[in-house]
Amino acid sequence: MAVCEDPIEATQPYGIDDGVTRQLVLDDMIAILLVTPAMKRVRILQISHLG
């Protein structure tokens, strides 16, 4: 998935653009992510189904 390869490019800022808390918006869900580029980690904080 693109978010694992380039999480900043594949996601949008969530709240204040701190470069760490991001949101991934897809057709049927939104995921709030914690991105730590230095450690190459993406942690899912919340998933909301839009259906």
PDB file of N, CA, C and O in Angstrom:
ATOM      1  N   MET A   1       0.843  -1.183   0.000  1.00  0.00           N
ATOM      2  CA  MET A   1       0.000   0.000   0.000  1.00  0.00           C
ATOM      3  C   MET A   1       0.884   1.240   0.000  1.00  0.00           C
ATOM      4  O   MET A   1       1.959   1.247   0.600  1.00  0.00           O
ATOM      5  N   ALA A   2       0.425   2.286  -0.675  1.00  0.00           N
ATOM      6  CA  ALA A   2       1.193   3.522  -0.830  1.00  0.00           C
ATOM      7  C   ALA A   2       1.513   4.192   0.505  1.00  0.00           C
ATOM      8  O   ALA A   2       2.552   4.837   0.647  1.00  0.00           O
ATOM      9  N   VAL A   3       0.631   4.042   1.469  1.00  0.00           N
ATOM     10  CA  VAL A   3       0.847   4.697   2.766  1.00  0.00           C
ATOM     11  C   VAL A   3       2.085   4.138   3.477  1.00  0.00           C
ATOM     12  O   VAL A   3       2.725   4.859   4.242  1.00  0.00           O
ATOM     13  N   CYS A   4       2.423   2.902   3.247  1.00  0.00           N
ATOM     14  CA  CYS A   4       3.619   2.314   3.862  1.00  0.00           C
ATOM     15  C   CYS A   4       4.890   2.815   3.191  1.00  0.00           C
ATOM     16  O   CYS A   4       5.923   2.955   3.846  1.00  0.00           O
ATOM     17  N   GLU A   5       4.824   3.083   1.901  1.00  0.00           N
ATOM     18  CA  GLU A   5       5.992   3.551   1.160  1.00  0.00           C
ATOM     19  C   GLU A   5       6.252   5.039   1.353  1.00  0.00           C
ATOM     20  O   GLU A   5       7.400   5.453   1.512  1.00  0.00           O
ATOM     21  N   ASP A   6       5.198   5.843   1.341  1.00  0.00           N
ATOM     22  CA  ASP A   6       5.330   7.294   1.515  1.00  0.00           C
ATOM     23  C   ASP A   6       4.116   7.814   2.275  1.00  0.00           C
ATOM     24  O   ASP A   6       3.192   8.357   1.669  1.00  0.00           O
ATOM     25  N   PRO A   7       4.110   7.654   3.602  1.00  0.00           N
ATOM     26  CA  PRO A   7       2.925   8.009   4.384  1.00  0.00           C
ATOM     27  C   PRO A   7       2.550   9.491   4.351  1.00  0.00           C
ATOM     28  O   PRO A   7       1.370   9.823   4.463  1.00  0.00           O
ATOM     29  N   ILE A   8       3.500  10.361   4.203  1.00  0.00           N
ATOM     30  CA  ILE A   8       3.183  11.790   4.175  1.00  0.00           C
ATOM     31  C   ILE A   8       2.478  12.146   2.874  1.00  0.00           C
ATOM     32  O   ILE A   8       1.516  12.913   2.886  1.00  0.00           O
ATOM     33  N   GLU A   9       2.936  11.606   1.767  1.00  0.00           N
ATOM     34  CA  GLU A   9       2.326  11.878   0.463  1.00  0.00           C
ATOM     35  C   GLU A   9       0.954  11.216   0.316  1.00  0.00           C
ATOM     36  O   GLU A   9       0.066  11.780  -0.323  1.00  0.00           O
ATOM     37  N   ALA A  10       0.772  10.041   0.893  1.00  0.00           N
ATOM     38  CA  ALA A  10      -0.465   9.267   0.726  1.00  0.00           C
ATOM     39  C   ALA A  10      -1.573   9.681   1.685  1.00  0.00           C
ATOM     40  O   ALA A  10      -2.703   9.212   1.551  1.00  0.00           O
ATOM     41  N   THR A  11      -1.275  10.553   2.652  1.00  0.00           N
ATOM     42  CA  THR A  11      -2.254  10.938   3.656  1.00  0.00           C
ATOM     43  C   THR A  11      -2.418  12.451   3.700  1.00  0.00           C
ATOM     44  O   THR A  11      -1.720  13.196   3.012  1.00  0.00           O
ATOM     45  N   GLN A  12      -3.370  12.882   4.536  1.00  0.00           N
ATOM     46  CA  GLN A  12      -3.635  14.304   4.731  1.00  0.00           C
ATOM     47  C   GLN A  12      -3.401  14.641   6.196  1.00  0.00           C
ATOM     48  O   GLN A  12      -3.504  13.768   7.058  1.00  0.00           O
ATOM     49  N   PRO A  13      -3.083  15.916   6.486  1.00  0.00           N
ATOM     50  CA  PRO A  13      -2.942  16.303   7.890  1.00  0.00           C
ATOM     51  C   PRO A  13      -4.237  16.065   8.654  1.00  0.00           C
ATOM     52  O   PRO A  13      -5.326  16.184   8.092  1.00  0.00           O
ATOM     53  N   TYR A  14      -4.121  15.733   9.921  1.00  0.00           N
ATOM     54  CA  TYR A  14      -5.277  15.547  10.797  1.00  0.00           C
ATOM     55  C   TYR A  14      -5.149  16.546  11.935  1.00  0.00           C
ATOM     56  O   TYR A  14      -4.218  16.464  12.737  1.00  0.00           O
ATOM     57  N   GLY A  15      -6.078  17.484  12.006  1.00  0.00           N
ATOM     58  CA  GLY A  15      -5.977  18.541  13.012  1.00  0.00           C
ATOM     59  C   GLY A  15      -4.868  19.500  12.634  1.00  0.00           C
ATOM     60  O   GLY A  15      -4.739  19.883  11.471  1.00  0.00           O
ATOM     61  N   ILE A  16      -4.084  19.881  13.593  1.00  0.00           N
ATOM     62  CA  ILE A  16      -2.936  20.749  13.342  1.00  0.00           C
ATOM     63  C   ILE A  16      -1.895  19.936  12.577  1.00  0.00           C
ATOM     64  O   ILE A  16      -1.588  18.805  12.954  1.00  0.00           O
ATOM     65  N   ASP A  17      -1.355  20.506  11.512  1.00  0.00           N
ATOM     66  CA  ASP A  17      -0.385  19.781  10.683  1.00  0.00           C
ATOM     67  C   ASP A  17       0.957  19.708  11.402  1.00  0.00           C
ATOM     68  O   ASP A  17       1.843  20.535  11.186  1.00  0.00           O
ATOM     69  N   ASP A  18       1.085  18.698  12.264  1.00  0.00           N
ATOM     70  CA  ASP A  18       2.334  18.506  13.000  1.00  0.00           C
ATOM     71  C   ASP A  18       3.272  17.535  12.281  1.00  0.00           C
ATOM     72  O   ASP A  18       4.380  17.279  12.752  1.00  0.00           O
ATOM     73  N   GLY A  19       2.827  16.992  11.132  1.00  0.00           N
ATOM     74  CA  GLY A  19       3.643  16.066  10.366  1.00  0.00           C
ATOM     75  C   GLY A  19       3.685  14.670  10.945  1.00  0.00           C
ATOM     76  O   GLY A  19       4.374  13.800  10.414  1.00  0.00           O
ATOM     77  N   VAL A  20       2.957  14.444  12.027  1.00  0.00           N
ATOM     78  CA  VAL A  20       2.973  13.141  12.699  1.00  0.00           C
ATOM     79  C   VAL A  20       1.588  12.495  12.690  1.00  0.00           C
ATOM     80  O   VAL A  20       1.464  11.309  12.384  1.00  0.00           O
ATOM     81  N   THR A  21       0.556  13.254  13.018  1.00  0.00           N
ATOM     82  CA  THR A  21      -0.803  12.721  13.035  1.00  0.00           C
ATOM     83  C   THR A  21      -1.430  12.995  11.677  1.00  0.00           C
ATOM     84  O   THR A  21      -1.581  14.149  11.277  1.00  0.00           O
ATOM     85  N   ARG A  22      -1.793  11.937  10.972  1.00  0.00           N
ATOM     86  CA  ARG A  22      -2.284  12.035   9.605  1.00  0.00           C
ATOM     87  C   ARG A  22      -3.587  11.261   9.455  1.00  0.00           C
ATOM     88  O   ARG A  22      -3.911  10.426  10.299  1.00  0.00           O
ATOM     89  N   GLN A  23      -4.335  11.530   8.392  1.00  0.00           N
ATOM     90  CA  GLN A  23      -5.543  10.761   8.110  1.00  0.00           C
ATOM     91  C   GLN A  23      -5.467  10.208   6.694  1.00  0.00           C
ATOM     92  O   GLN A  23      -5.057  10.890   5.755  1.00  0.00           O
ATOM     93  N   LEU A  24      -5.868   8.973   6.576  1.00  0.00           N
ATOM     94  CA  LEU A  24      -5.965   8.291   5.297  1.00  0.00           C
ATOM     95  C   LEU A  24      -7.445   8.203   4.958  1.00  0.00           C
ATOM     96  O   LEU A  24      -8.211   7.554   5.670  1.00  0.00           O
ATOM     97  N   VAL A  25      -7.847   8.853   3.873  1.00  0.00           N
ATOM     98  CA  VAL A  25      -9.251   8.898   3.480  1.00  0.00           C
ATOM     99  C   VAL A  25      -9.432   8.009   2.251  1.00  0.00           C
ATOM    100  O   VAL A  25      -8.837   8.252   1.201  1.00  0.00           O
ATOM    101  N   LEU A  26     -10.262   6.976   2.398  1.00  0.00           N
ATOM    102  CA  LEU A  26     -10.604   6.080   1.304  1.00  0.00           C
ATOM    103  C   LEU A  26     -12.105   6.163   1.056  1.00  0.00           C
ATOM    104  O   LEU A  26     -12.807   6.866   1.784  1.00  0.00           O
ATOM    105  N   ASP A  27     -12.609   5.467   0.053  1.00  0.00           N
ATOM    106  CA  ASP A  27     -14.033   5.530  -0.288  1.00  0.00           C
ATOM    107  C   ASP A  27     -14.948   5.147   0.865  1.00  0.00           C
ATOM    108  O   ASP A  27     -15.976   5.790   1.075  1.00  0.00           O
ATOM    109  N   ASP A  28     -14.590   4.109   1.617  1.00  0.00           N
ATOM    110  CA  ASP A  28     -15.494   3.592   2.644  1.00  0.00           C
ATOM    111  C   ASP A  28     -14.940   3.651   4.063  1.00  0.00           C
ATOM    112  O   ASP A  28     -15.532   3.080   4.979  1.00  0.00           O
ATOM    113  N   MET A  29     -13.805   4.338   4.260  1.00  0.00           N
ATOM    114  CA  MET A  29     -13.240   4.438   5.601  1.00  0.00           C
ATOM    115  C   MET A  29     -12.272   5.599   5.719  1.00  0.00           C
ATOM    116  O   MET A  29     -11.729   6.102   4.735  1.00  0.00           O
ATOM    117  N   ILE A  30     -12.080   6.002   6.965  1.00  0.00           N
ATOM    118  CA  ILE A  30     -11.059   6.987   7.309  1.00  0.00           C
ATOM    119  C   ILE A  30     -10.229   6.382   8.429  1.00  0.00           C
ATOM    120  O   ILE A  30     -10.772   5.871   9.408  1.00  0.00           O
ATOM    121  N   ALA A  31      -8.921   6.442   8.283  1.00  0.00           N
ATOM    122  CA  ALA A  31      -8.030   5.944   9.325  1.00  0.00           C
ATOM    123  C   ALA A  31      -7.163   7.093   9.823  1.00  0.00           C
ATOM    124  O   ALA A  31      -6.597   7.845   9.030  1.00  0.00           O
ATOM    125  N   ILE A  32      -7.064   7.222  11.135  1.00  0.00           N
ATOM    126  CA  ILE A  32      -6.183   8.203  11.754  1.00  0.00           C
ATOM    127  C   ILE A  32      -4.891   7.462  12.077  1.00  0.00           C
ATOM    128  O   ILE A  32      -4.903   6.415  12.725  1.00  0.00           O
ATOM    129  N   LEU A  33      -3.775   8.025  11.613  1.00  0.00           N
ATOM    130  CA  LEU A  33      -2.490   7.347  11.717  1.00  0.00           C
ATOM    131  C   LEU A  33      -1.479   8.189  12.469  1.00  0.00           C
ATOM    132  O   LEU A  33      -1.535   9.419  12.439  1.00  0.00           O
ATOM    133  N   LEU A  34      -0.573   7.538  13.131  1.00  0.00           N
ATOM    134  CA  LEU A  34       0.578   8.175  13.751  1.00  0.00           C
ATOM    135  C   LEU A  34       1.779   7.774  12.909  1.00  0.00           C
ATOM    136  O   LEU A  34       2.128   6.595  12.842  1.00  0.00           O
ATOM    137  N   VAL A  35       2.411   8.745  12.269  1.00  0.00           N
ATOM    138  CA  VAL A  35       3.501   8.476  11.335  1.00  0.00           C
ATOM    139  C   VAL A  35       4.815   8.935  11.961  1.00  0.00           C
ATOM    140  O   VAL A  35       4.942  10.085  12.381  1.00  0.00           O
ATOM    141  N   THR A  36       5.783   8.037  12.019  1.00  0.00           N
ATOM    142  CA  THR A  36       7.121   8.383  12.492  1.00  0.00           C
ATOM    143  C   THR A  36       8.118   8.032  11.385  1.00  0.00           C
ATOM    144  O   THR A  36       8.666   6.930  11.362  1.00  0.00           O
ATOM    145  N   PRO A  37       8.351   8.991  10.458  1.00  0.00           N
ATOM    146  CA  PRO A  37       9.212   8.721   9.308  1.00  0.00           C
ATOM    147  C   PRO A  37      10.627   8.288   9.689  1.00  0.00           C
ATOM    148  O   PRO A  37      11.213   7.446   9.010  1.00  0.00           O
ATOM    149  N   ALA A  38      11.184   8.849  10.764  1.00  0.00           N
ATOM    150  CA  ALA A  38      12.549   8.496  11.155  1.00  0.00           C
ATOM    151  C   ALA A  38      12.679   7.012  11.489  1.00  0.00           C
ATOM    152  O   ALA A  38      13.712   6.396  11.227  1.00  0.00           O
ATOM    153  N   MET A  39      11.622   6.445  12.070  1.00  0.00           N
ATOM    154  CA  MET A  39      11.644   5.032  12.434  1.00  0.00           C
ATOM    155  C   MET A  39      10.951   4.168  11.382  1.00  0.00           C
ATOM    156  O   MET A  39      10.891   2.945  11.508  1.00  0.00           O
ATOM    157  N   LYS A  40      10.420   4.834  10.325  1.00  0.00           N
ATOM    158  CA  LYS A  40       9.698   4.147   9.253  1.00  0.00           C
ATOM    159  C   LYS A  40       8.537   3.321   9.803  1.00  0.00           C
ATOM    160  O   LYS A  40       8.393   2.138   9.496  1.00  0.00           O
ATOM    161  N   ARG A  41       7.702   3.986  10.637  1.00  0.00           N
ATOM    162  CA  ARG A  41       6.547   3.330  11.236  1.00  0.00           C
ATOM    163  C   ARG A  41       5.276   4.105  10.957  1.00  0.00           C
ATOM    164  O   ARG A  41       5.262   5.335  10.914  1.00  0.00           O
ATOM    165  N   VAL A  42       4.205   3.340  10.767  1.00  0.00           N
ATOM    166  CA  VAL A  42       2.856   3.902  10.664  1.00  0.00           C
ATOM    167  C   VAL A  42       2.000   3.119  11.648  1.00  0.00           C
ATOM    168  O   VAL A  42       1.856   1.903  11.523  1.00  0.00           O
ATOM    169  N   ARG A  43       1.436   3.814  12.620  1.00  0.00           N
ATOM    170  CA  ARG A  43       0.599   3.162  13.628  1.00  0.00           C
ATOM    171  C   ARG A  43      -0.841   3.631  13.466  1.00  0.00           C
ATOM    172  O   ARG A  43      -1.100   4.831  13.376  1.00  0.00           O
ATOM    173  N   ILE A  44      -1.779   2.686  13.427  1.00  0.00           N
ATOM    174  CA  ILE A  44      -3.192   3.020  13.294  1.00  0.00           C
ATOM    175  C   ILE A  44      -3.737   3.397  14.666  1.00  0.00           C
ATOM    176  O   ILE A  44      -3.642   2.619  15.615  1.00  0.00           O
ATOM    177  N   LEU A  45      -4.310   4.596  14.765  1.00  0.00           N
ATOM    178  CA  LEU A  45      -4.908   5.055  16.017  1.00  0.00           C
ATOM    179  C   LEU A  45      -6.410   4.825  16.042  1.00  0.00           C
ATOM    180  O   LEU A  45      -6.976   4.504  17.087  1.00  0.00           O
ATOM    181  N   GLN A  46      -7.062   4.990  14.883  1.00  0.00           N
ATOM    182  CA  GLN A  46      -8.521   4.853  14.815  1.00  0.00           C
ATOM    183  C   GLN A  46      -8.930   4.547  13.378  1.00  0.00           C
ATOM    184  O   GLN A  46      -8.346   5.074  12.430  1.00  0.00           O
ATOM    185  N   ILE A  47      -9.938   3.690  13.227  1.00  0.00           N
ATOM    186  CA  ILE A  47     -10.529   3.418  11.923  1.00  0.00           C
ATOM    187  C   ILE A  47     -12.027   3.675  12.023  1.00  0.00           C
ATOM    188  O   ILE A  47     -12.691   3.174  12.931  1.00  0.00           O
ATOM    189  N   SER A  48     -12.554   4.456  11.087  1.00  0.00           N
ATOM    190  CA  SER A  48     -13.987   4.731  11.038  1.00  0.00           C
ATOM    191  C   SER A  48     -14.531   4.276   9.693  1.00  0.00           C
ATOM    192  O   SER A  48     -14.036   4.672   8.639  1.00  0.00           O
ATOM    193  N   HIS A  49     -15.560   3.436   9.750  1.00  0.00           N
ATOM    194  CA  HIS A  49     -16.199   2.927   8.539  1.00  0.00           C
ATOM    195  C   HIS A  49     -17.279   3.910   8.099  1.00  0.00           C
ATOM    196  O   HIS A  49     -18.079   4.368   8.915  1.00  0.00           O
ATOM    197  N   LEU A  50     -17.300   4.228   6.825  1.00  0.00           N
ATOM    198  CA  LEU A  50     -18.259   5.191   6.295  1.00  0.00           C
ATOM    199  C   LEU A  50     -19.315   4.470   5.468  1.00  0.00           C
ATOM    200  O   LEU A  50     -19.313   4.586   4.243  1.00  0.00           O
ATOM    201  N   GLY A  51     -20.159   3.776   6.066  1.00  0.00           N
ATOM    202  CA  GLY A  51     -21.096   3.059   5.235  1.00  0.00           C
ATOM    203  C   GLY A  51     -22.364   2.875   5.850  1.00  0.00           C
ATOM    204  O   GLY A  51     -23.260   2.278   5.253  1.00  0.00           O
TER     205      GLY A  51
END
